[in-house]
Amino acid sequence: MEKIKFMMDTHESVEFYVLEQTKLRGNQYILVTDTQEGDGDALILKEVTSGDGKAESVYEVVSDDTELSAVAGVFENLLEDVELL
């Protein structure tokens, strides 16, 4: 499982394991967790900037309930053994 370091707005870094990624309605999403095994906290992140020549992407936590439900359903289908929300 790939581990990625994210820089927060506060200039602190946090690392997450990427469980899966998907594209829905033209938007890129990743499902991340704070632990490699077992029950951990999971977040669905949406890419808010795309390939503009930068090596780094910017992500934000999906907070809209409708969008979150739709993307969580896609991730549940992709992972089969994971239940979100």
Secondary structure by P-SEA (a helix, b strand, c coil): cbbbbbbccccbbbbbbbccccccccbbbbbbbcccccccbbbbbbbccccccccbbbbbccccaaaaaaaaaaaaaaacccccc
